[in-house]
Amino acid sequence: MKGSGLGAALEAVQRIVPPATGGLDWPRHRDRVRGAERARLLHYERLMGLAHATAVPVALAATLVHVDFMARPATPWFLVLLGTTLLYAIGYHFLLPRLWLSHTKVVLGLLVDVALTTEVIRLTGYHMSLLVFLYYLIIIACALTLETRTLYAICAVISVAFLAVLPFDPLFVNATRAHLGHVLLFLFSVWGVGFISAAGAAQIQTAERRLMSSVRTQRAIAEENAKLSVDLARRLEESRALSASLDRQREETRRLADMVIHAQEEERRRVARELHDEANQLLAALMTTVDAAEAAAARHGQPELTATLGRLRKLASATLRDLQRIATELRPPALDEFGLLPALTRHVRDRTANTQLEASVDTEGRRRRLPPTVEVALYRIAQEALANVQKHSGARRVRLRLRFLPGAVRLDVSDDGVGFDLDGANGDGRSRLGIAGMRERASIAGGDVSVTSRPGGGTRVSAHIPLSEPAETAVAAGG
């Protein structure tokens, strides 16, 4: 039972005793502080200097206001002490900390404060109210700046200094028993103020540490954000540079592709011209020769030779027609002479002649000549799309719709065929190359191609090309 009661008592005492504090982070030995921490310590030094300077007017007021009948007027030594105290406060707490800032300096300063306060009290006639005020001021300054052990040591020094001057106090000497309660009350108040100051300082320093920790955390976050911002800016700059490089490469690729297609068209034109100028003439001459030989064989009564030459003439005639068709498909003269719409109309008519496929070419908007690059791209896209319709779709009808829009031109090739799976087409080499070729031609002209299809639902190829320059020549409505 005794053990449990003692434990409860100790626990109650622990709850009453304020938590220990470490005080400010004063440098020790040869340690140095810089930056914000040094500025904070200098601020506390100035606060202690102001507290010491406060003692001067308080001491003067105590000598001028004679509250108790034993108070003595100020002596010259008292005035000298006040002046010394003022100089000490300025020098020790305002000037010296710039050169010497340490834990030892603070402790020595508080001990000097106790001695100066005791001497001021003695020269002012042992004024009790002044004594209490100045000692309390020292205790509070110690609690705010030093650790708890040093605070209690200063309280002990104040108690000893107070007891040491009691034999020189006429009031206490003449009426010891009457003033013994005052002495005990003062000693109790010194330690009470010490405990209370320690508790308050613990709360203040805990809050300050939390605040400083939060400030450091926020500063670290801000620094990290700054680093991330710099890194992000650098990456954005790199991304912009990469994007610009990709744009240049894309433009260069487009220019090279344009050159390749232009070279292809020139080669088509050259081959078509050679087929028309040379091969057609040779076949025409061959047909003339075959006609002459056929007439000679008929005159000489050679029916078999006549039949053979007739078949040869038909074969040469068919070959001539095929060469003319190939030359026209390679580079239709109507595309250069009359523009896209006449060339497209003629190509559809020739391509679907003698077939079961019904084809139509419709237009919308004001018909006009387009830039050569755009006309060639749309013609080749229509040519590829129509060839795919004839080869793969099994369609009965196909419709080409050319729309002249403000600032753009659009070509739609729609059929009612079997359609196909676009994903499957993307996996088929020939289909993929055909669609990629159409898209590449549209991309070189600054446009795009979209393909929509589903099994059993037909197919539509749409090419849209913006016009960056105005149309050149208006075409008559009947052209």
C-alpha positions in Angstrom: 0.0 0.0 0.0 2.8 2.4 0.9 4.5 1.6 -2.5 1.4 2.3 -4.4 0.8 5.6 -2.5 4.4 6.7 -3.1 4.1 5.9 -6.8 0.9 7.9 -7.1 2.6 10.8 -5.3 5.6 10.7 -7.7 3.2 10.5 -10.7 1.4 13.6 -9.4 4.7 15.4 -8.9 5.7 14.5 -12.4 2.5 16.0 -13.7 3.1 19.2 -11.8 6.8 19.6 -12.7 7.0 21.4 -16.1 8.7 19.5 -18.9 12.4 20.2 -19.4 13.5 22.5 -22.2 16.7 22.7 -24.1 16.6 26.5 -24.6 17.9 28.2 -27.7 20.6 26.6 -29.8 23.4 28.8 -28.5 26.7 27.9 -30.0 29.1 26.1 -27.6 32.9 26.1 -27.6 34.0 27.1 -31.1 30.8 26.3 -32.9 29.5 29.1 -35.1 26.0 29.8 -36.4 25.1 31.7 -39.6 22.2 32.9 -41.5 18.6 32.9 -40.1 19.6 31.1 -36.8 22.3 33.7 -36.0 19.8 36.5 -36.7 17.3 34.9 -34.3 19.9 34.6 -31.5 20.9 38.2 -32.0 17.3 39.2 -31.6 17.1 37.5 -28.2 20.3 39.2 -27.2 18.7 42.6 -28.0 15.6 41.6 -26.0 17.8 40.9 -22.9 19.6 44.2 -23.5 16.2 46.0 -23.4 15.3 44.2 -20.2 18.5 45.5 -18.6 18.0 49.0 -19.8 14.5 48.9 -18.3 16.1 48.5 -14.8 17.6 52.0 -15.0 14.3 54.0 -15.1 12.8 51.6 -12.6 15.7 52.1 -10.2 15.5 55.9 -10.6 11.7 55.8 -9.9 12.4 53.7 -6.8 14.7 56.4 -5.4 12.4 59.2 -6.2 9.2 57.6 -4.8 9.9 56.8 -1.2 7.2 54.2 -0.5 8.7 52.8 2.7 10.1 55.0 5.5 13.6 53.4 5.3 14.3 54.3 1.6 17.3 56.4 1.1 17.9 59.0 -1.6 20.2 58.2 -4.5 23.9 58.5 -3.8 26.6 59.4 -6.4 27.6 55.8 -6.4 24.1 54.8 -7.3 24.0 57.2 -10.3 27.4 55.8 -11.4 26.0 52.2 -11.1 22.9 53.2 -13.2 25.1 54.6 -15.9 27.3 51.6 -15.8 24.3 49.3 -16.1 23.1 51.2 -19.1 26.5 51.0 -20.8 26.7 47.3 -19.9 23.3 46.6 -21.5 24.3 48.4 -24.7 27.8 46.9 -24.9 27.1 43.4 -23.6 23.9 42.7 -25.5 24.0 44.9 -28.6 27.7 45.3 -29.6 29.5 42.3 -28.1 27.2 39.6 -29.6 28.4 40.5 -33.1 31.8 39.2 -32.0 31.0 36.7 -29.3 27.8 34.8 -29.4 27.7 31.7 -27.2 26.0 29.8 -24.4 28.7 30.8 -21.9 28.2 34.5 -22.7 24.5 34.3 -21.9 25.1 32.5 -18.6 27.8 35.0 -17.6 25.5 37.9 -18.5 22.7 36.6 -16.3 25.1 36.2 -13.3 26.3 39.7 -13.8 22.6 40.8 -14.0 22.0 39.2 -10.6 25.0 41.0 -9.1 24.0 44.4 -10.6 20.4 44.0 -9.5 21.5 43.1 -6.0 23.7 46.2 -5.8 21.0 48.4 -7.2 18.6 47.2 -4.6 21.2 47.8 -1.9 21.9 51.4 -3.0 18.1 52.2 -3.3 17.4 51.2 0.2 16.4 47.6 -0.2 13.2 48.4 -1.9 11.2 45.1 -1.9 9.0 45.8 -4.9 12.0 46.7 -7.1 13.8 43.6 -5.9 11.0 41.3 -6.9 10.5 42.9 -10.3 14.2 42.8 -11.4 14.8 39.3 -10.2 11.6 38.1 -11.9 12.8 39.8 -15.1 16.1 37.8 -14.9 14.3 34.5 -14.4 12.0 35.1 -17.3 14.9 36.0 -19.6 16.7 32.8 -18.5 13.6 30.7 -19.1 13.3 32.0 -22.7 16.9 31.6 -23.6 18.5 28.7 -21.7 17.8 25.2 -20.7 15.8 24.2 -17.6 18.8 23.1 -15.5 20.5 26.5 -16.0 17.2 28.2 -15.1 17.0 26.4 -11.8 20.6 27.2 -11.1 19.9 30.9 -11.7 17.0 30.7 -9.3 19.4 29.2 -6.7 21.9 32.0 -7.3 19.1 34.6 -6.9 18.0 33.0 -3.6 21.6 33.0 -2.3 22.1 36.6 -3.4 18.9 37.6 -1.7 19.8 35.8 1.5 23.3 37.3 1.4 22.0 40.9 1.6 19.5 40.3 4.3 22.0 40.9 7.1 22.6 44.4 5.6 18.9 45.2 5.4 17.9 47.4 8.3 14.2 46.4 8.0 15.0 42.7 8.4 17.7 43.3 11.1 15.3 45.4 13.3 12.3 43.1 12.8 13.5 39.7 11.8 10.4 37.8 12.9 8.0 40.3 11.3 9.8 40.0 7.9 10.6 36.3 8.0 7.3 35.5 6.2 8.1 38.1 3.5 11.5 36.5 3.0 9.9 33.0 2.7 7.2 34.4 0.4 9.8 36.0 -1.9 11.9 32.8 -2.1 8.7 30.8 -2.8 7.8 33.3 -5.5 11.2 33.1 -7.1 11.0 29.4 -7.5 7.3 29.6 -8.5 8.1 32.1 -11.2 10.9 29.8 -12.3 8.6 26.8 -12.6 5.9 28.8 -14.4 8.4 30.4 -16.7 9.9 27.0 -17.5 6.5 25.6 -18.3 5.6 28.6 -20.5 9.0 28.5 -22.2 8.5 24.8 -22.9 5.3 25.5 -24.6 6.7 28.4 -26.5 9.8 26.5 -27.6 7.7 23.5 -28.6 5.5 25.7 -30.7 8.6 27.5 -32.1 10.3 24.2 -33.0 7.1 23.0 -34.7 6.9 26.3 -36.5 10.6 26.1 -37.5 10.2 22.5 -38.6 7.2 23.5 -40.6 9.1 26.5 -42.1 12.0 24.2 -43.0 9.6 21.7 -44.5 7.9 24.4 -46.5 11.3 25.7 -47.5 12.5 22.3 -48.6 9.2 21.8 -50.5 9.6 25.2 -52.1 13.2 24.4 -53.1 12.1 21.1 -54.4 9.3 22.8 -56.3 11.8 25.3 -57.7 14.1 22.5 -58.8 11.1 20.7 -60.3 10.1 23.9 -62.0 13.6 24.4 -63.4 13.7 20.7 -64.5 10.2 21.0 -66.0 11.2 24.2 -67.8 14.3 22.5 -69.2 12.2 19.5 -70.3 9.7 21.8 -71.9 12.4 23.6 -73.7 13.9 20.2 -74.8 10.4 19.1 -75.9 9.9 22.3 -77.8 13.3 21.8 -79.4 12.4 18.2 -80.2 9.0 19.2 -81.6 10.7 21.9 -83.7 13.2 19.3 -84.9 10.4 16.8 -85.7 8.5 19.5 -87.5 11.6 20.3 -89.6 12.1 16.6 -90.3 8.4 16.2 -91.1 8.6 19.1 -93.5 11.7 17.8 -95.0 10.1 14.3 -95.4 7.1 15.9 -96.9 9.3 17.9 -99.3 11.2 14.8 -100.3 8.0 12.9 -100.8 6.7 15.7 -102.9 9.9 15.6 -104.9 9.5 11.8 -105.3 5.9 12.1 -106.4 6.7 15.0 -108.7 9.5 12.8 -110.2 7.0 10.0 -110.5 4.5 12.2 -112.3 7.2 13.5 -114.6 8.3 9.9 -115.3 4.7 9.0 -116.0 4.3 11.9 -118.3 7.5 10.9 -120.1 6.5 7.3 -120.5 3.0 8.3 -121.6 4.5 10.6 -124.2 6.9 7.9 -125.5 4.1 5.4 -125.7 2.0 7.9 -127.6 4.7 9.2 -129.8 6.7 6.0 -130.5 4.8 2.8 -129.6 1.6 4.1 -131.0 3.2 5.1 -134.3 5.0 1.7 -134.6 1.8 -0.1 -134.0 0.0 2.2 -136.5 2.7 1.4 -139.0 2.5 -2.3 -138.2 -1.3 -2.2 -138.8 -0.8 -0.4 -142.1 1.8 -3.0 -143.2 -0.6 -5.8 -142.1 -3.4 -4.2 -144.1 -1.2 -4.1 -147.2 0.0 -7.7 -146.7 -3.6 -8.8 -146.2 -4.7 -7.2 -149.4 -1.7 -8.8 -151.3 -2.6 -12.2 -149.9 -6.2 -11.8 -151.0 -5.1 -10.9 -154.5 -2.9 -14.0 -154.7 -5.6 -16.3 -153.5 -4.0 -17.2 -150.1 -7.0 -17.4 -147.7 -5.1 -18.9 -144.8 -2.5 -16.1 -144.9 -5.3 -13.6 -145.2 -7.0 -15.0 -142.1 -3.7 -14.9 -140.2 -3.0 -11.4 -141.2 -6.5 -10.4 -140.1 -6.0 -11.9 -136.7 -2.7 -10.1 -136.5 -4.3 -6.8 -137.4 -7.0 -7.3 -134.7 -4.3 -8.1 -132.1 -2.3 -5.0 -133.1 -5.4 -2.9 -132.9 -6.2 -4.2 -129.4 -2.6 -3.6 -128.4 -2.8 -0.1 -129.7 -6.0 0.6 -127.7 -4.3 -0.9 -124.5 -1.3 1.3 -125.0 -3.5 4.3 -125.4 -5.4 3.4 -122.3 -2.2 2.8 -120.3 -0.7 6.1 -121.5 -3.9 7.9 -120.5 -3.9 6.3 -117.1 -0.2 7.1 -116.6 -0.7 10.8 -117.2 -4.1 11.8 -118.6 -3.7 14.9 -120.9 -7.1 16.1 -119.8 -5.7 16.6 -116.3 -3.1 19.1 -117.5 -5.3 20.8 -120.2 -8.8 20.9 -118.6 -8.3 20.2 -114.9 -9.4 17.6 -112.3 -13.2 17.3 -113.0 -12.9 16.6 -116.8 -10.0 14.2 -116.3 -11.8 12.4 -113.4 -15.1 12.1 -115.5 -13.3 10.7 -118.5 -11.3 8.2 -116.3 -14.5 6.9 -114.6 -16.2 6.6 -118.0 -13.3 4.7 -119.6 -12.7 2.5 -116.5 -16.3 1.4 -116.2 -17.1 1.0 -119.9 -18.2 -2.5 -120.9 -18.7 -3.4 -117.2 -21.7 -4.0 -114.9 -20.6 -1.3 -112.6 -22.7 1.9 -112.6 -20.6 4.9 -111.9 -21.5 8.6 -111.5 -19.5 11.8 -110.8 -21.2 14.6 -108.9 -20.0 18.0 -107.9 -21.0 20.6 -105.3 -20.0 24.2 -105.0 -18.4 26.5 -107.6 -16.2 24.4 -109.8 -12.7 25.8 -110.3 -9.2 24.9 -111.2 -7.1 23.7 -108.2 -3.3 23.8 -107.6 -1.5 21.1 -109.7 -0.4 19.3 -106.5 -4.0 19.0 -105.2 -5.4 18.0 -108.6 -2.8 15.2 -109.0 -3.3 14.0 -105.5 -7.1 13.8 -105.8 -6.9 12.2 -109.2 -4.5 9.4 -107.9 -6.7 8.9 -104.8 -9.8 8.5 -107.0 -7.9 6.2 -109.4 -6.7 3.9 -106.5 -10.2 3.9 -104.9 -12.0 3.0 -108.1 -9.5 0.3 -108.9 -10.1 -1.2 -105.4 -13.9 -1.1 -106.0 -13.6 -3.0 -109.2 -11.2 -5.6 -107.9 -12.5 -6.3 -104.4 -15.8 -4.8 -103.5 -18.2 -6.7 -105.9 -20.3 -3.4 -106.0 -23.0 -2.6 -108.5 -22.8 1.1 -108.0 -20.0 3.6 -107.2 -20.4 7.3 -106.7 -17.7 9.9 -106.9 -18.6 13.2 -105.2 -16.3 16.2 -105.6 -17.2 19.1 -103.3 -15.6 22.6 -103.7 -15.8 24.1 -100.3 -14.7 27.5 -99.1 -10.9 27.1 -98.5 -10.9 23.3 -99.1 -11.9 20.6 -101.5 -13.3 17.1 -100.6 -13.6 13.9 -102.6 -15.8 11.0 -101.6 -15.8 7.6 -103.3 -18.7 5.5 -102.1 -19.8 2.0 -103.2 -22.4 -0.5 -102.2 -20.1 -3.5 -102.1 -19.3 -6.1 -99.6 -17.1 -3.8 -97.5 -14.3 -5.1 -95.3 -13.0 -5.1 -91.7 -10.7 -2.1 -91.3 -8.6 -3.9 -88.6 -8.3 -6.8 -91.0 -7.3 -4.4 -93.8 -4.6 -2.9 -91.6 -3.2 -6.4 -91.2 -3.3 -7.2 -95.0 -0.2 -6.0 -96.8 -1.8 -4.9 -100.1 -4.8 -3.2 -98.5 -2.5 -1.4 -96.0 -0.2 -0.2 -98.8 -3.2 1.0 -100.9 -4.7 3.0 -98.0 -1.2 4.3 -96.9 -0.5 5.4 -100.5 -3.7 7.4 -100.6 -3.0 9.0 -97.2 0.5 9.8 -98.2 -0.6 11.6 -101.3 -3.2 13.6 -99.4 -0.6 14.4 -96.6 1.8 15.8 -99.2 -0.9 18.1 -100.4 -1.6 19.1 -96.8 -4.8 17.0 -96.3 -5.9 13.7 -95.0 -7.8 10.6 -96.1 -10.3 8.7 -94.0 -11.7 5.2 -94.8 -15.0 4.0 -93.4 -16.3 0.4 -94.1 -18.0 -2.5 -92.5 -18.6 -6.0 -93.8 -21.8 -6.0 -95.9 -22.2 -2.2 -95.6 -20.1 -0.8 -98.4 -17.0 1.4 -98.3 -16.4 5.1 -98.4 -13.0 6.8 -99.0 -13.0 10.5 -98.1 -10.1 12.9 -99.0 -10.1 16.4 -97.6 -7.4 18.9 -98.6 -7.4 22.5 -97.4 -6.5 25.2 -100.0 -4.0 27.7 -98.8 -4.1 29.7 -101.9 -7.2 31.0 -103.9 -8.5 29.0 -106.8 -6.9 29.9 -110.1 -9.5 29.7 -112.8 -13.3 29.2 -112.6 -14.6 26.4 -114.8 -17.8 26.7 -116.7 -20.8 24.9 -115.3 -20.8 22.5 -118.2 -17.1 21.9 -118.3 
